[in-house]
């Protein structure tokens, strides 16, 4: 199933930039997936961007980003 709660975070170069909890979203994860699935075919590995907690800031070439949903996994990338 889909998690109803859990820490979500984004670190830039090892420093937490954004942090929140899935429970704080306006709509639960299953509702978001169900609604979006009516319009597009979703596949494993797809990312759904729903908004952002405070902490938005610029990133630059060379920055290393780690996005995490506790219990789900971490996505790592470097800006080139």
MARMI-871388 format. One record per residue: residue number from 1; residue in one letter; x negated, y, z of N, C-alpha, C in turn. Coordinates in nm, 2 decimals. Each point is the difference from the previous one (the first is absolute). Example, Ala and Ser with C-alpha at 12.3 -4.5 7.8 and 13.67 -1.06 7.14 Angstrom:
% residues 2
<site 1 "A" <-1.32 -0.57 0.78> <0.09 0.12 0.00> <-0.09 0.12 0.00>> <site 2 "S" <0.04 0.11 -0.07> <-0.09 0.11 0.00> <0.08 0.11 0.08>> 
//
This chain:
% residues 80
<site 1 "X" <-0.08 -0.12 0.00> <0.08 0.12 0.00> <-0.08 0.12 0.00>> <site 2 "X" <0.06 0.11 0.01> <-0.06 0.13 0.00> <-0.02 0.05 0.14>> <site 3 "X" <-0.11 0.06 0.04> <-0.02 0.05 0.13> <0.09 0.12 0.03>> <site 4 "X" <0.06 0.01 0.12> <0.09 0.11 0.03> <-0.08 0.11 0.08>> <site 5 "X" <-0.11 -0.04 0.05> <-0.09 0.09 0.08> <-0.14 -0.04 -0.02>> <site 6 "X" <-0.09 0.09 0.03> <-0.14 -0.03 -0.01> <-0.08 0.12 -0.04>> <site 7 "X" <-0.12 0.01 0.05> <-0.09 0.12 -0.02> <-0.04 0.00 -0.15>> <site 8 "X" <0.01 0.12 -0.06> <-0.05 0.02 -0.13> <-0.10 0.12 0.01>> <site 9 "X" <-0.11 -0.01 -0.07> <-0.10 0.10 0.01> <-0.09 0.01 -0.12>> <site 10 "X" <-0.06 0.12 -0.02> <-0.09 0.03 -0.10> <-0.12 0.06 0.06>> <site 11 "X" <-0.12 -0.06 -0.03> <-0.13 0.06 0.04> <-0.07 0.04 -0.12>> <site 12 "X" <-0.07 0.12 0.02> <-0.09 0.05 -0.11> <-0.14 0.01 0.06>> <site 13 "X" <-0.09 -0.08 -0.06> <-0.14 -0.01 0.05> <0.00 -0.04 0.14>> <site 14 "X" <0.08 -0.09 0.04> <0.00 -0.05 0.14> <0.07 0.08 0.10>> <site 15 "X" <0.06 0.11 -0.04> <0.07 0.09 0.10> <0.15 -0.01 -0.03>> <site 16 "X" <0.09 -0.03 0.10> <0.14 0.00 -0.02> <0.05 0.13 -0.05>> <site 17 "X" <0.07 0.00 -0.11> <0.05 0.13 -0.06> <0.16 0.00 0.02>> <site 18 "X" <0.06 -0.12 -0.01> <0.14 -0.01 0.01> <0.04 -0.12 0.08>> <site 19 "X" <0.10 0.01 0.08> <0.04 -0.12 0.08> <0.15 0.01 0.03>> <site 20 "X" <0.07 -0.11 0.00> <0.14 0.00 0.03> <0.04 -0.14 0.03>> <site 21 "X" <0.13 -0.02 0.00> <0.06 -0.13 0.02> <0.12 -0.03 -0.10>> <site 22 "X" <0.01 -0.12 -0.05> <0.10 -0.03 -0.09> <0.14 0.03 0.06>> <site 23 "X" <0.01 -0.01 0.13> <0.13 0.02 0.07> <0.04 0.15 -0.01>> <site 24 "X" <-0.09 0.09 -0.03> <0.03 0.14 -0.01> <0.05 0.04 -0.13>> <site 25 "X" <0.00 -0.09 -0.10> <0.06 0.04 -0.13> <0.15 0.02 0.00>> <site 26 "X" <0.05 0.08 -0.09> <0.14 0.03 0.00> <0.08 -0.13 -0.04>> <site 27 "X" <-0.05 -0.08 -0.10> <0.06 -0.12 -0.04> <-0.09 -0.12 0.04>> <site 28 "X" <0.06 -0.11 0.04> <-0.08 -0.12 0.03> <-0.06 -0.06 -0.13>> <site 29 "X" <-0.11 -0.06 0.02> <-0.08 -0.06 -0.12> <0.10 -0.09 -0.08>> <site 30 "X" <0.08 -0.09 0.05> <0.08 -0.08 -0.08> <0.10 0.08 -0.09>> <site 31 "X" <0.05 0.11 0.05> <0.09 0.08 -0.08> <-0.08 0.07 -0.11>> <site 32 "X" <-0.12 0.05 0.03> <-0.08 0.06 -0.11> <-0.03 -0.10 -0.11>> <site 33 "X" <-0.04 -0.12 0.04> <-0.03 -0.10 -0.10> <0.13 -0.04 -0.08>> <site 34 "X" <0.11 -0.02 0.06> <0.12 -0.04 -0.06> <0.05 0.11 -0.10>> <site 35 "X" <-0.01 0.13 0.04> <0.05 0.11 -0.08> <-0.09 0.01 -0.13>> <site 36 "X" <-0.14 0.00 0.03> <-0.09 0.01 -0.11> <0.01 -0.11 -0.10>> <site 37 "X" <0.03 -0.12 0.05> <0.01 -0.12 -0.08> <0.11 0.00 -0.10>> <site 38 "X" <0.10 0.09 0.03> <0.11 0.02 -0.09> <-0.04 0.07 -0.13>> <site 39 "X" <-0.11 0.07 0.00> <-0.05 0.08 -0.11> <-0.12 -0.05 -0.07>> <site 40 "X" <-0.09 -0.06 0.07> <-0.12 -0.06 -0.05> <-0.03 -0.13 0.05>> <site 41 "X" <-0.07 -0.09 -0.08> <-0.04 -0.13 0.05> <-0.13 0.02 0.09>> <site 42 "X" <0.01 -0.05 0.12> <-0.11 0.01 0.09> <-0.08 -0.13 0.00>> <site 43 "X" <-0.13 0.00 0.02> <-0.08 -0.12 0.00> <-0.10 0.01 0.12>> <site 44 "X" <-0.05 -0.12 0.04> <-0.10 0.00 0.11> <-0.11 0.10 -0.04>> <site 45 "X" <-0.04 0.08 0.10> <-0.11 0.09 -0.02> <0.04 0.14 -0.04>> <site 46 "X" <0.13 0.02 -0.03> <0.05 0.13 -0.03> <0.00 0.09 0.12>> <site 47 "X" <-0.02 0.12 -0.01> <0.00 0.10 0.11> <0.12 0.09 -0.02>> <site 48 "X" <0.07 0.03 0.11> <0.11 0.09 0.00> <-0.04 0.12 0.09>> <site 49 "X" <0.00 0.11 -0.06> <-0.03 0.13 0.07> <0.13 0.07 0.04>> <site 50 "X" <0.01 0.02 0.13> <0.13 0.05 0.05> <-0.01 0.14 0.06>> <site 51 "X" <-0.12 0.05 0.01> <-0.02 0.13 0.07> <-0.13 -0.01 0.08>> <site 52 "X" <-0.02 0.09 0.09> <-0.12 0.00 0.07> <0.02 0.07 0.14>> <site 53 "X" <-0.07 -0.06 0.10> <0.00 0.07 0.13> <-0.09 0.12 -0.01>> <site 54 "X" <-0.01 0.08 0.11> <-0.09 0.12 0.00> <-0.14 -0.04 -0.02>> <site 55 "X" <-0.09 0.09 -0.04> <-0.14 -0.03 -0.02> <-0.04 0.00 -0.15>> <site 56 "X" <0.09 0.05 -0.09> <-0.04 0.00 -0.14> <-0.11 0.10 -0.02>> <site 57 "X" <-0.10 -0.04 -0.08> <-0.12 0.08 -0.02> <-0.07 -0.04 -0.13>> <site 58 "X" <-0.08 0.08 -0.05> <-0.07 -0.03 -0.12> <-0.10 -0.11 0.02>> <site 59 "X" <-0.02 -0.08 -0.11> <-0.11 -0.10 0.00> <-0.09 0.04 -0.12>> <site 60 "X" <-0.12 -0.04 0.00> <-0.10 0.03 -0.10> <-0.07 -0.12 -0.05>> <site 61 "X" <-0.07 0.01 -0.11> <-0.08 -0.10 -0.05> <-0.09 -0.06 0.10>> <site 62 "X" <-0.01 -0.13 0.01> <-0.08 -0.07 0.10> <0.07 -0.04 0.13>> <site 63 "X" <0.12 0.06 0.03> <0.07 -0.03 0.12> <0.04 -0.15 0.00>> <site 64 "X" <0.00 -0.06 0.11> <0.05 -0.14 0.02> <0.13 0.01 0.08>> <site 65 "X" <0.10 -0.06 -0.06> <0.13 -0.01 0.06> <0.04 -0.14 0.05>> <site 66 "X" <0.05 -0.01 0.12> <0.06 -0.12 0.05> <0.14 0.02 0.04>> <site 67 "X" <0.09 -0.07 -0.07> <0.15 0.01 0.04> <0.03 -0.13 0.06>> <site 68 "X" <0.07 0.00 0.12> <0.03 -0.12 0.07> <0.15 0.00 0.05>> <site 69 "X" <0.06 -0.12 -0.01> <0.12 -0.03 0.07> <-0.03 -0.12 0.09>> <site 70 "X" <0.01 0.02 0.13> <-0.04 -0.10 0.09> <0.09 -0.12 -0.02>> <site 71 "X" <-0.06 -0.12 -0.01> <0.07 -0.12 -0.02> <0.02 -0.04 -0.15>> <site 72 "X" <-0.03 0.10 -0.09> <0.01 -0.02 -0.14> <-0.13 0.00 -0.07>> <site 73 "X" <-0.08 0.10 0.02> <-0.14 0.00 -0.05> <-0.05 0.14 -0.02>> <site 74 "X" <-0.12 0.01 -0.06> <-0.07 0.12 -0.03> <-0.03 0.02 -0.15>> <site 75 "X" <0.02 0.12 -0.05> <-0.04 0.03 -0.14> <-0.11 0.09 0.01>> <site 76 "X" <-0.11 -0.03 -0.07> <-0.12 0.09 0.01> <-0.04 0.04 -0.14>> <site 77 "X" <-0.03 0.13 -0.02> <-0.05 0.05 -0.13> <-0.09 0.11 0.03>> <site 78 "X" <-0.08 0.03 -0.11> <-0.09 0.12 0.00> <0.03 0.09 -0.11>> <site 79 "X" <0.00 0.13 0.02> <0.04 0.09 -0.10> <-0.13 0.02 -0.09>> <site 80 "X" <0.02 -0.02 -0.13> <-0.11 0.01 -0.10> <0.02 0.11 -0.09>> 
//
